Amino acid sequence: MPPLTEERTAAITKAVNDNFDAQLKYTQKLVQFGGQRGEEASVQDFVFQQYADRGFDPVKFAMVEDELKQHIGAGRFSATHSKAPVVVGVHKPKGQAKGKSLILNGHIDVVPLGPVDMWTHDPYSGRIEGDRLYGRGAGDMRAGCAANVFALDALKKCGLQPASEVILQSVVEEESTGNGTLMAHLKGYRADAALIPEPMQGQLVRANVGVLWFQIEVRGKPVHVRAMSTGTNAIDSAWRVVGKLRELEEEWNQRHVSARFFEEEKHPLNLNVAIVNAGDWASSVPAWCRIDCRIAIVPGVTAKDAAAEIEKCVFDYAKSDAYLSQNMPTITWNGFFSEGYVLEPGSDAESVLRKAHKTATGEELTTQTSTAYIDARVHSLYDKVPAMVYGPVAGDIHGFDEWVSIESVRSVTVAMALFIAEWCGVEEV
C-alpha cells in the first residue's frame, strides 16, 4: 500500500480527537466494571457487545486446560484460574486483502486492590483529575483495550476501514498465566504482526523477560511454645529456603549480566516472595508454611530449565537440613511458565510504527527492555511475527491510585490509527 497522504493523515488525527471524549467515557466504563481474577465475565460481555455493534462478529471461548497443557508455553492451572471467556472479534476487508493483517491484543484482567483504605478514592471510580484517569486497570491496561477499538473507530469516522484482516483480542489471565492469548493462538488466530498497547510510557518494548510462578510448602513439627526447642518451626525453615532462593536470584543476575538488550538493567531477574500463609495458633510452633513466589528469566532461557534449577536449589538445601531431609518441601508450579522474547530490530512493522509515532507526537520512538511479563511473547515465539508492545504513560500500576495519562492515551491512539491505516491499507467503508 502507498504511504498515507498528508490529507488522510490529518483526517485520521482529527477523527481521533473528535471522538476522544467518547473514548474517555468508554475507558472509564471499562475501569468501573472492576472484576478481579475470575470475575471478568461482565466486562467481557460488554466488550463482546461493543465488538458486535461495530460488525466484528465476535466469538467467546474458554481456556481449555487439556489443550493448553500440551503447549510448552502454557501457564499452570490452579484453583484460582479464571473461567471467564476470551473474546475475539474480526474485521474483514471487502475483498482480497490489499495490505497486511494485524492482531490488536489487550488484556482485560486486573490485579488485586490491596487495602482499599489506602486508595485516595474508590479503586474503580474511573475519576478524572487533570491529565490523569484513575482506577485499577486504568493504565494496565483498560485504556489500551479502549484504544484498540477507538483507533478503528477513527478510521470509520473518516469513511475508511482496514483493507486487510484485523483481529481484536480481549483476553484474561495475562496477569497470572498468559493462557488467554495462548488459547487464541491455539484457536488459530494469526496475523502478519501484533500490536499491544500496554502502558509503556510511549516507548516500544525491545526485549522482555519470561516469568515463572511457584509455591513452596514446608512442614514443621508442632509443639507448645513452652517446649519450642523440641519442635521445628515451619516458618523459620521456609525462610531459610527463601534465603537459598535469594542466592540463586543473585547468581542468575550475575550469569546473565550481558544478556542481549539487558546490558543496562542492573537487576532484571527479580524474585518476589509475594504471599505467605502459615501456622494455626499463636501459642503453637507452626506445623506448616506456604509461600508463593515469582521470578523472571532472560530470553533464551527455557522455563523448563529455570524450573529445574529452582527445584534443585530447594531440594539440595533440604537434603542438608536434618529435619527437612526427612520432610521434604513440595514445589507447585501454579501460574506463569513462560519464556522471554526479543523484538528483532528492523522489521517493516516497526518502521511503520516509528513513522506513525513521529507523526502523532513529533518525537522519535524510543525503546525499553521490560522486566515484567507481556503477552507479546505468544505472537513473537509461537506466531513468529513482530509483536510490538507500545502504549501510554501510566503510573502506580499494581499499586495504589493507579492512573493513566489522558493526553498520552490520545497521542498513542492517533499513532495506532495511523499505523493501522498504513500497515493494513485502507478502503472505503
N, C-alpha and C positions, 0 to 999 in steps of 0.2 A: 504494500500500500504506500502511496506517496505521503510525505510529511504533511502534517496539518498546516493549513494556511493560517496567516495571521488573523484573518476574519473569523475562521472557525474556532481558533484558539480563544479569541476574545469572546465569542458567543458562548462557549462552554464555560469559561471562567465566570461570565455574567450569570449563567444559569445556576451554577453552584451558589453564588452569592444571593441570587433572588430566592432560592429555595432553602437558604440556610436556617431561617427561623423554624421552618418545618423540620429540618434535620435535628436541630437542638431539641425540639419537643419530642421527637422520636427517640433521641438518645436519653432524655430524661425519663421517658416511659419505660425504656429498657431497664434503666437503673432502678426505677420504682417497683418493678416486678420482684426484685430481690431473687431469692432462690438459692439456697445452699446446695451442696453436693447431694444429688438425688432428688432435689426439689425444682428442677428446671423445666418440668413438663409445661407449666403455664406459659412461661416466656417463649418456649419453643412453639406452642400452639399459636401465639401471637405472631412469631416470625413466619411460621407456615402460612398464615393468612395474608401477611404482607407480601410474601413471595407470590401467592396465588393471585392477589389483587393486581399484581404487576405482570401477570401472564407467564410466570416462570415454571408453571406446572410442578409444584413441589411434591416431594415424597418424604415420608418419615420411615426410619428403620432403626431397629435395635442393634446394640452391640452384642454379638453372639460369642459367648466365651469359647465354645468348642471350635469356632472358626478362627478366632483371634489367636488362641494359644498355639495354633500351628505356625504362626508367623514369628520370625525371630525378633521383630521389633515390638511385640505386644507387651503392654503393661500387665502386671499380675492382678487378677481379680481378688477382691476381698469382700467382706460383708457390707462395706460402705460404698462399693462401686455403684455409680449412678445407673439407674434403669431408664432415665429419660431418653427420648429418641434423638437421633441425629436428623437434622432437616437439610435437605438439598433441593435447590431449585436450579433450573437450567434455562438460559436464554438461547434460543436457536435463531440463526440468521434466516433470511427469507429464502435463500437458495444455497448454492455452493459457497463455502467459506471463502472470503476474499483476503483474510488476514490470518492471524494466529490465535489459537484458543487460549483460554485463561481460566484458572481457578481463583476465585476470591474467597478466602477462608477466614473464619473468625470463630473464636470460642465464646460461648455464652455463659459458661460456668464461672463462678467467682469463688474466692477463698473465704474462710470464716471471718467473723467480725471482731473477735476478741471481746473484752469487756465493753459493753455498749456505753457505759457511763464515761468512758474515756474518749468518745466521739463528741465533737462540739455540737453536732446536730444529728438527727435521725440518719443512720448509715445508708438508708435507702431513699433519702429525700430527693436527690437529683437537683438540689438547690443550686442557683447560680449567684455568684458573688464576684463582681469584677470580671476578670478573664477566666475564672475557674468554674467548672461544673463539678460539684462534689457528689460523692457517694461510692459505696463499694461497687467495684466494677466499672466506675466511670471511665477510668483510664485503661484498666486491664480486664476486658477490652471491649466494653459495650459501645464506646464511642467509635471504635474501629469497625464493629459489626454494622453500625449505622452508616458509616462512611462507605462500606461495600455497596449498600443499597442506594444511597443518595448520589454516589458517583455515576451510577447507571441512570438514575432519575434525571441528572443534569443533562445527559445526552438526549434523553427523551424529550426534555423541555425544549431542546433545540430542534426537535423533529428528527432526531437521529437515533440509531441503535447500533450496537456492535455488529460488524459484518462477519463475525466468527462466533463460535460457541463460547459462552461464559457460564461457568458453573459456580453457583453460590453455595457455600457450605457453612452452616451454623452448627457447631459441634459442642458437645460436653466432654468432660473428662480430660480436658487439656491441662488442668491444674494438678492432676493426680496420676494419670496413666498414659495419656496420649491416644487412648483407644478409639475416641470418636473419629478423629481424622484418619486413623489407620483403618477403621471399619469402612469409611468412604472409599479408601484405596482398594480394599478388598471387594467392594461393590463394583469396582471397575471404572470409577470416575477418574479421567486422565485429561491433561491439557498440556500445551506447549510451555507453560510457565505457571507459577503460582505467586500470588501477592497476598500477604497477611499484614494488616495494619495494626500490629501490636504497638504499644506505647514506647517508641524507640527514640524519643527526643528529636524527631525529624531526621534520623540517620538510617542508614541501611546496614543490616547485620551481615558481616563478612564471615564470621565463624561462630559456632555455638557448641556449648558443652552437651554431653549426654548426661542423664540423671538416673540414679537408682534409689529406690525406696526400700527399706527393710526394717524388720522388727526383731529385736533380740529379747529373749526371755531367759531370766536367770532364776533358779530356785535356791532357797536357803533352808536353814534348819531353825524352825521357830521354837523359842523358849521364852519364859518370863524374863523381863528385863533385869530382874534381880540376879539372874544367872546367865546374863548375856554372853559371857565368855565361853559358855559351853555350847552356844548356838552358832549359826552362821547368818549374818545379815545380808539378804539378797541385794539390798540397795548398795551396800558397800562393795559387794562383788561386782555388781553391774557397772559401778563407776570405775572400777579397775579395768574392766573390759573396754569401757569408753576411752580410758587412758591409752590403751593399746591401739585403738582405732585412731586416736589423735596422732599417734606416732606414724601410722600408715598414711594418714592425711598429709602430714608434712613430707613424708618420703615421696608420695605421688607428686606433690607440687615441685619438689626438687628434681625429680626424674623428668618432668615434663616442662621444665622452665623454658625450653627452647621450642616448644610445640608451635607449629606454624600459625601465625596470627594471634598467638597468645604471649608473644615475647614481652609485651608491655604490661601484661597482667601480673601483679605482684603475688596474688594468691587466688587463682581462678577455681581451684578444686576444693570447695568448702564442704566440710562435714557438719551437718546441722543435727544436733540432738534436740528433737522437736517436741516430743511427747514423752512423759514419764508417768507410769502408773505402778503403784507398789503398795504392798502391805495391807493389813486389815485392822490393826489396832495399835494405838499409841504405846501401850504397855507390853506389846509382844514384839520380839525380834522378827522382822518381816521375812515371810517364807517365799516371797516372790517379788520380782521386779521386771517390768516390761518397758522397753524403750523403743521409740520409733525414730528412725534416722533417715537422712537424705544426704547423698554425696554425689559429686559431679565427676565426670571423666572427660578427657580431651578427645577430639575427633581422631579416629583411627584406633582407639582402644575399644574392644568389644565389651558389651555389658556382661557377657558370659565370663570373660577373663577377669574383669573387675570384681564380679561377684565371687569368683573362686579365690581371689586374693583376700577379700574381706572374710570369707569363711575360714581360710587358713589362718589369718591373723587371730580371729576369735578362738578357734579351736586349739591352736598352738598354745595360746596363753592358758586356756582352760586346762590343758593337759599338764601344765607346770604348776597348777594350783592343787593343793592337797584335797580340798573339798570339791571344787568344780570338776576335777578329773574323774570323780565318781558320780557327778551330777552335771553332765554336760549341758551348756546353754543350747537353746534352739534358735535358729535363724529362719525367719519367714520373709520371703520377698513379696511385698504386698502393694505394689504400685508401679511407678516408673521402672522400666528395664530397657532404657533407650540409649542409643549411641549419638554422638555429636556429628556435626557435618561442617563443611566449608562451602560457601558460595564462591565458586571459582570466578575470579575477575575476567572481564572481557566478553561476557555474553551479550547478545543483541538485546535481551530483555533488560539487562542493567543499563545499557546505553540509552534505551528509550525512557527508562525511569529517570535517569540522570537529567535528560533533556526536560522531562516534564517537571521535575523538582525545580530546576533552574528557572523555568518559565513561571512557576507558581510562587516562588519565594525570592527570586533574584540572586540566589546563592548556590554555590556548588554543593552537590550532595557528598557528605562525608560518611564514613563507615565506622562501625564499632564491632568489638567482639563481645558476645553475650555470654554471661556465666549463669544464665537461667535456662530452663527448658523452653523450647518453642516447637510447635507442631510442624514447622517447615522441614524438620528432619524427615518426615514421611515423604514429602514431594522430592526432596533432594536425594535421599538414599535409595528410595524404592521406585519412584516415578522417573528418576534420573533427569529432572528438568530444573531450570533455575527457579529457586524458591526464595523470593525476596520478602524480607520482613522489614517493613518501613511504616512508621506511624507517628502519631502526635506526641507532643510534650506532655508528660504527666508526672505526678509526684505522689509519694506516700502510698504507692501500690503495695498491697498486702499489709498495710499499716492503718493507722487511724487517720480520718479525714482525707481519704484518697480523693484525688482531683485530676482533671484533665484540662489543658489549656484550650479555650474555645477558639481563639484565633489560630492556634496550631492545627486544630481539627479542620478549620476552614481551608487552610493552605494545603494540608495533606489531601483533603477531598478534591480540591482543584487538581493537584498533581495526579491523583489516581484517575480522575476522569480523563485528563489529557493522555495519561499512559494508556488507558483502555482504548481510547479513540485511535491512537497511533499503532498500538500493538495488534489490536483486533481488526482495525479498519472500521469504517462506519458506512452505513447505508441509511436511506430514508426510512422512517418508520412506516 
